[in-house]
Amino acid sequence: MMKFSSGVLFLIILAAFSQSSFFVDSSLSFLVVQEAHAQEWKDEFDDICGKTSNAMKLSREELKALIDRCDKLRVTINQLEETQKKVYLKRLSLCQDLYSYVLQSKERD
């Protein structure tokens, strides 16, 4: 189950009403939905990569879950414009490589 921050939830609710009298311009509602989606994947990215400093303390199951989340997030990041995609894919790969290395290390022990 995906968790939304209060700001993202607000944008989603706002977008739901975009067809009513709140917005006259449909392009504005598209931008609201787009911003909500952008914030959603960035929150997921921050959560995944924010755990790298404690990677050695994570259990094997937690590491496997983080690696799986990296794979799922990679699909979303691949849909970004080229510059963002290049930057975030590199950063995500570094996080995932660290988790994979720690997991392999723990499995050898």
TORPA-4810 file (N, C-alpha, C, O; in nm, 3 decimals):
<nodes>
NODE_1_0.084_-0.118_0.000_0.000_0.000_0.000_0.089_0.124_0.000_0.179_0.137_0.083_M
NODE_2_0.062_0.215_-0.093_0.144_0.333_-0.105_0.095_0.440_-0.008_-0.025_0.463_0.004_M
NODE_3_0.188_0.505_0.059_0.154_0.612_0.151_0.178_0.745_0.082_0.274_0.762_0.007_K
NODE_4_0.088_0.840_0.106_0.100_0.972_0.048_0.126_1.074_0.158_0.069_1.064_0.267_F
NODE_5_0.211_1.170_0.130_0.229_1.280_0.225_0.105_1.368_0.216_0.028_1.359_0.121_S
NODE_6_0.085_1.452_0.316_-0.034_1.537_0.318_-0.039_1.630_0.198_-0.147_1.658_0.146_S
NODE_7_0.076_1.679_0.153_0.080_1.766_0.036_0.038_1.695_-0.091_-0.036_1.749_-0.173_G
NODE_8_0.086_1.571_-0.108_0.050_1.493_-0.226_-0.098_1.458_-0.221_-0.167_1.465_-0.322_V
NODE_9_-0.146_1.420_-0.104_-0.286_1.387_-0.088_-0.373_1.507_-0.123_-0.477_1.493_-0.187_L
NODE_10_-0.332_1.626_-0.080_-0.405_1.747_-0.113_-0.411_1.768_-0.264_-0.517_1.801_-0.318_F
NODE_11_-0.299_1.748_-0.331_-0.295_1.767_-0.476_-0.383_1.666_-0.548_-0.447_1.699_-0.648_L
NODE_12_-0.388_1.544_-0.498_-0.472_1.441_-0.558_-0.619_1.476_-0.540_-0.697_1.464_-0.634_I
NODE_13_-0.656_1.519_-0.421_-0.795_1.559_-0.396_-0.830_1.681_-0.482_-0.939_1.688_-0.538_I
NODE_14_-0.739_1.774_-0.491_-0.761_1.892_-0.572_-0.782_1.853_-0.719_-0.869_1.908_-0.786_L
NODE_15_-0.702_1.759_-0.766_-0.715_1.714_-0.905_-0.848_1.643_-0.928_-0.904_1.651_-1.037_A
NODE_16_-0.898_1.576_-0.827_-1.026_1.506_-0.840_-1.139_1.604_-0.868_-1.237_1.569_-0.934_A
NODE_17_-1.126_1.724_-0.817_-1.228_1.826_-0.837_-1.199_1.913_-0.959_-1.270_2.012_-0.983_F
NODE_18_-1.098_1.879_-1.034_-1.055_1.965_-1.145_-1.162_1.978_-1.253_-1.161_2.078_-1.325_S
NODE_19_-1.251_1.882_-1.267_-1.354_1.891_-1.369_-1.470_1.979_-1.324_-1.556_2.014_-1.405_Q
NODE_20_-1.474_2.014_-1.197_-1.581_2.100_-1.148_-1.543_2.245_-1.168_-1.455_2.277_-1.247_S
NODE_21_-1.610_2.333_-1.097_-1.588_2.477_-1.116_-1.456_2.525_-1.056_-1.422_2.642_-1.072_S
NODE_22_-1.382_2.439_-0.987_-1.255_2.483_-0.929_-1.154_2.524_-1.035_-1.078_2.619_-1.015_F
NODE_23_-1.152_2.452_-1.146_-1.057_2.482_-1.252_-1.132_2.503_-1.383_-1.219_2.424_-1.420_F
NODE_24_-1.098_2.608_-1.451_-1.156_2.633_-1.581_-1.068_2.569_-1.687_-1.119_2.516_-1.787_V
NODE_25_-0.939_2.572_-1.667_-0.843_2.523_-1.765_-0.806_2.378_-1.732_-0.754_2.351_-1.623_D
NODE_26_-0.832_2.285_-1.824_-0.802_2.145_-1.798_-0.652_2.119_-1.793_-0.608_2.021_-1.731_S
NODE_27_-0.572_2.205_-1.857_-0.426_2.186_-1.850_-0.375_2.208_-1.708_-0.276_2.148_-1.668_S
NODE_28_-0.443_2.294_-1.631_-0.406_2.315_-1.492_-0.429_2.189_-1.410_-0.346_2.154_-1.326_L
NODE_29_-0.540_2.120_-1.434_-0.566_1.996_-1.361_-0.464_1.890_-1.398_-0.423_1.811_-1.312_S
NODE_30_-0.421_1.887_-1.523_-0.318_1.793_-1.565_-0.188_1.821_-1.491_-0.121_1.728_-1.447_F
NODE_31_-0.153_1.948_-1.477_-0.031_1.985_-1.406_-0.038_1.946_-1.259_0.063_1.905_-1.200_L
NODE_32_-0.155_1.958_-1.198_-0.173_1.919_-1.058_-0.151_1.770_-1.043_-0.080_1.726_-0.952_V
NODE_33_-0.210_1.691_-1.131_-0.193_1.545_-1.125_-0.047_1.509_-1.152_0.009_1.422_-1.086_V
NODE_34_0.013_1.576_-1.249_0.154_1.550_-1.281_0.244_1.581_-1.162_0.337_1.505_-1.133_Q
NODE_35_0.219_1.692_-1.094_0.298_1.730_-0.977_0.280_1.629_-0.864_0.376_1.595_-0.795_E
NODE_36_0.157_1.582_-0.845_0.131_1.482_-0.741_0.208_1.355_-0.771_0.266_1.294_-0.680_A
NODE_37_0.209_1.313_-0.896_0.283_1.192_-0.935_0.433_1.212_-0.916_0.503_1.122_-0.870_H
NODE_38_0.483_1.330_-0.953_0.626_1.359_-0.937_0.665_1.354_-0.790_0.770_1.300_-0.755_A
NODE_39_0.582_1.411_-0.705_0.613_1.411_-0.563_0.608_1.269_-0.507_0.686_1.235_-0.418_Q
NODE_40_0.519_1.187_-0.559_0.504_1.049_-0.513_0.631_0.968_-0.539_0.681_0.901_-0.449_E
NODE_41_0.684_0.974_-0.662_0.804_0.895_-0.690_0.926_0.954_-0.620_1.017_0.881_-0.581_W
NODE_42_0.929_1.087_-0.604_1.042_1.147_-0.533_1.041_1.109_-0.385_1.147_1.087_-0.326_K
NODE_43_0.923_1.100_-0.326_0.913_1.054_-0.187_0.962_0.910_-0.174_1.032_0.876_-0.079_D
NODE_44_0.924_0.827_-0.271_0.969_0.688_-0.271_1.122_0.682_-0.288_1.189_0.606_-0.219_E
NODE_45_1.175_0.762_-0.378_1.319_0.768_-0.400_1.392_0.809_-0.272_1.490_0.746_-0.233_F
NODE_46_1.343_0.914_-0.209_1.405_0.963_-0.085_1.399_0.857_0.026_1.495_0.842_0.102_D
NODE_47_1.288_0.786_0.034_1.275_0.683_0.136_1.372_0.568_0.112_1.438_0.520_0.204_D
NODE_48_1.381_0.524_-0.014_1.471_0.412_-0.047_1.617_0.452_-0.023_1.689_0.382_0.048_I
NODE_49_1.660_0.560_-0.082_1.801_0.599_-0.073_1.837_0.661_0.061_1.955_0.676_0.093_C
NODE_50_1.738_0.698_0.139_1.763_0.753_0.271_1.808_0.650_0.373_1.849_0.685_0.483_G
NODE_51_1.801_0.525_0.336_1.839_0.418_0.428_1.982_0.367_0.404_2.025_0.273_0.471_K
NODE_52_2.054_0.426_0.311_2.187_0.375_0.278_2.287_0.387_0.394_2.375_0.303_0.408_T
NODE_53_2.272_0.491_0.475_2.367_0.508_0.585_2.351_0.401_0.692_2.442_0.381_0.773_S
NODE_54_2.238_0.333_0.694_2.214_0.226_0.792_2.205_0.089_0.726_2.149_-0.004_0.784_N
NODE_55_2.259_0.077_0.608_2.244_-0.047_0.531_2.296_-0.171_0.605_2.236_-0.278_0.597_A
NODE_56_2.405_-0.156_0.677_2.462_-0.272_0.748_2.373_-0.318_0.863_2.383_-0.433_0.906_M
NODE_57_2.287_-0.232_0.912_2.199_-0.268_1.023_2.069_-0.331_0.977_1.992_-0.382_1.059_K
NODE_58_2.042_-0.327_0.846_1.917_-0.380_0.794_1.923_-0.532_0.784_2.029_-0.591_0.761_L
NODE_59_1.808_-0.594_0.801_1.800_-0.740_0.788_1.804_-0.779_0.641_1.788_-0.695_0.552_S
NODE_60_1.824_-0.907_0.615_1.825_-0.956_0.477_1.692_-0.927_0.408_1.688_-0.889_0.291_R
NODE_61_1.584_-0.946_0.482_1.451_-0.923_0.426_1.431_-0.776_0.390_1.375_-0.744_0.286_E
NODE_62_1.477_-0.687_0.477_1.466_-0.544_0.450_1.548_-0.505_0.327_1.504_-0.425_0.245_E
NODE_63_1.667_-0.562_0.316_1.753_-0.534_0.200_1.688_-0.585_0.071_1.690_-0.515_-0.030_L
NODE_64_1.633_-0.705_0.075_1.565_-0.759_-0.044_1.446_-0.673_-0.083_1.422_-0.650_-0.201_K
NODE_65_1.372_-0.625_0.016_1.256_-0.540_-0.011_1.301_-0.407_-0.074_1.237_-0.357_-0.167_A
NODE_66_1.410_-0.351_-0.024_1.462_-0.227_-0.082_1.509_-0.246_-0.225_1.488_-0.160_-0.310_L
NODE_67_1.573_-0.358_-0.252_1.619_-0.389_-0.388_1.499_-0.403_-0.481_1.502_-0.354_-0.594_I
NODE_68_1.394_-0.469_-0.436_1.271_-0.482_-0.516_1.207_-0.345_-0.541_1.160_-0.317_-0.652_D
NODE_69_1.205_-0.262_-0.439_1.149_-0.127_-0.455_1.230_-0.046_-0.556_1.174_0.033_-0.632_R
NODE_70_1.362_-0.065_-0.557_1.447_0.002_-0.656_1.408_-0.040_-0.797_1.399_0.044_-0.887_C
NODE_71_1.385_-0.169_-0.816_1.345_-0.219_-0.948_1.213_-0.159_-0.993_1.197_-0.123_-1.110_D
NODE_72_1.117_-0.147_-0.901_0.987_-0.090_-0.935_0.998_0.058_-0.965_0.933_0.109_-1.058_K
NODE_73_1.079_0.129_-0.888_1.095_0.272_-0.908_1.169_0.302_-1.038_1.146_0.406_-1.100_L
NODE_74_1.257_0.213_-1.077_1.334_0.230_-1.201_1.240_0.247_-1.321_1.269_0.325_-1.412_R
NODE_75_1.129_0.174_-1.322_1.031_0.183_-1.431_0.976_0.325_-1.440_0.964_0.381_-1.550_V
NODE_76_0.941_0.384_-1.327_0.888_0.520_-1.324_0.993_0.621_-1.367_0.965_0.711_-1.446_T
NODE_77_1.113_0.606_-1.317_1.220_0.701_-1.350_1.254_0.696_-1.498_1.290_0.798_-1.557_I
NODE_78_1.244_0.579_-1.559_1.271_0.566_-1.703_1.175_0.647_-1.788_1.202_0.669_-1.906_N
NODE_79_1.065_0.691_-1.733_0.966_0.769_-1.807_0.990_0.919_-1.796_0.917_0.998_-1.857_Q
NODE_80_1.089_0.960_-1.720_1.118_1.102_-1.702_1.190_1.158_-1.824_1.235_1.083_-1.912_L
NODE_81_1.200_1.291_-1.828_1.278_1.352_-1.937_1.425_1.314_-1.919_1.468_1.277_-1.810_E
NODE_82_1.499_1.323_-2.025_1.633_1.262_-2.033_1.729_1.304_-1.922_1.796_1.218_-1.864_E
NODE_83_1.739_1.432_-1.890_1.834_1.477_-1.789_1.798_1.423_-1.651_1.884_1.369_-1.581_T
NODE_84_1.671_1.437_-1.613_1.627_1.384_-1.483_1.646_1.233_-1.477_1.693_1.179_-1.377_Q
NODE_85_1.610_1.167_-1.586_1.622_1.022_-1.591_1.767_0.979_-1.566_1.793_0.887_-1.488_K
NODE_86_1.859_1.044_-1.632_2.002_1.009_-1.620_2.050_1.026_-1.477_2.119_0.939_-1.423_K
NODE_87_2.015_1.139_-1.415_2.060_1.169_-1.280_2.000_1.072_-1.178_2.072_1.012_-1.098_V
NODE_88_1.868_1.056_-1.182_1.802_0.974_-1.082_1.828_0.824_-1.101_1.834_0.750_-1.003_Y
NODE_89_1.844_0.780_-1.225_1.879_0.639_-1.246_2.017_0.607_-1.190_2.039_0.501_-1.133_L
NODE_90_2.111_0.701_-1.208_2.246_0.680_-1.155_2.243_0.674_-1.002_2.305_0.586_-0.942_K
NODE_91_2.172_0.767_-0.942_2.164_0.769_-0.796_2.092_0.644_-0.743_2.133_0.586_-0.643_R
NODE_92_1.985_0.604_-0.811_1.912_0.484_-0.769_2.000_0.360_-0.784_1.997_0.271_-0.699_L
NODE_93_2.076_0.354_-0.892_2.167_0.240_-0.912_2.272_0.231_-0.802_2.306_0.122_-0.756_S
NODE_94_2.324_0.346_-0.760_2.423_0.346_-0.652_2.362_0.293_-0.522_2.425_0.216_-0.450_L
NODE_95_2.239_0.334_-0.493_2.170_0.285_-0.373_2.146_0.135_-0.383_2.173_0.061_-0.289_C
NODE_96_2.095_0.092_-0.497_2.065_-0.050_-0.516_2.192_-0.134_-0.512_2.192_-0.243_-0.454_Q
NODE_97_2.299_-0.086_-0.570_2.427_-0.159_-0.567_2.477_-0.174_-0.424_2.529_-0.280_-0.387_D
NODE_98_2.462_-0.071_-0.344_2.503_-0.079_-0.204_2.420_-0.185_-0.131_2.476_-0.268_-0.059_L
NODE_99_2.288_-0.182_-0.149_2.202_-0.280_-0.083_2.235_-0.423_-0.129_2.235_-0.516_-0.048_Y
NODE_100_2.264_-0.439_-0.256_2.300_-0.572_-0.309_2.432_-0.620_-0.250_2.446_-0.737_-0.214_S
NODE_101_2.527_-0.530_-0.240_2.658_-0.564_-0.183_2.643_-0.606_-0.036_2.700_-0.706_0.006_Y
NODE_102_2.567_-0.528_0.040_2.547_-0.561_0.182_2.473_-0.693_0.196_2.507_-0.774_0.282_V
NODE_103_2.374_-0.715_0.112_2.299_-0.842_0.117_2.392_-0.960_0.086_2.388_-1.061_0.157_L
NODE_104_2.473_-0.948_-0.016_2.567_-1.055_-0.050_2.664_-1.080_0.065_2.697_-1.194_0.097_Q
NODE_105_2.709_-0.973_0.126_2.800_-0.984_0.239_2.736_-1.058_0.355_2.799_-1.143_0.418_S
NODE_106_2.610_-1.027_0.382_2.539_-1.092_0.492_2.509_-1.239_0.461_2.505_-1.322_0.552_K
NODE_107_2.487_-1.270_0.334_2.459_-1.409_0.296_2.582_-1.496_0.302_2.572_-1.617_0.323_E
NODE_108_2.700_-1.436_0.284_2.825_-1.513_0.297_2.857_-1.548_0.441_2.921_-1.649_0.468_R
NODE_109_2.813_-1.463_0.532_2.843_-1.484_0.675_2.757_-1.590_0.737_2.771_-1.619_0.856_D
</nodes>
